[in-house]
Amino acid sequence: MSGFSAEWLALREPYDRVARSPLVLDALAAAFADRFAITVVDLACGTGSTWRAISASLPSRQSWRLFDNNLSLLGRAATDAPAGLSITTIPVDLARDLEAALDGPVDLVTASALLDLVSSDWLDRFVLEIAARHLPVYAALSYDGRAVLTPDDPRDAAVIAAVNRHQRTDKGFGPALGPDAAAAAVERFEHAGYRIMQGRSDWVFGHADRDIQLQILAGWAAAAADMGLPAIDSRDWLARRRHFVADGQSSMRVGHVDFFGEPITLR
């Protein structure tokens, strides 16, 4: 499942790459350090940002199966793959056919910016299916509800609270876990017998990062209005925040979490 445009994914990808937790990437690399080859399943792959971000942390010979329900994004996901890296793109509705995506040879399951979109029931399926196969899992860039905007605005707290409520609405998998997703996933994998390394992977935007700030602020204003914040309040808030961006005053930190989980008992 992917409900995002290629343009938005291209805009955020360099910030995602910088944000990914180095501690979690180190744990991932250590888990496969003695392997010559690896087969990876990437869920909700979008345009392929996960393989581009983490392939250097994995064995030199890699076979990736990329799953998404957006054919346009899948068409972009396998471009410019380096030597030694084989990529197959497969259209699938993960809300319905998660189990099929995990069938066949798999050494690692990855997902970026997915878990905060899914429901509690879908997360239960995800954990159950991965644990039943004793597969390691790398899940990155799950939004956790933290957001700090500078300079302060009197309406920041109300908008962020509304955004976090919006994050819990149905994104195609049932009522989403939103900001609770990463903590819920870690707890469930630990209960299933996994050793977890987790770390923060916050987006950090400075004064020069204007385009992505404007995109996020516009999206937040729309989400807040959808959740009942008076339209005049959301419009006025957005106008003030856009002014801060235009004047080179605005900075943002948006909280995300990465984790890598390994089954304690080997298959």
Order of alpha helices (4+ residues) and beta strands (2+ residues): alpha-alpha-beta-alpha-beta-alpha-beta-alpha-beta-alpha-beta-alpha-alpha-beta-beta-alpha-alpha-beta
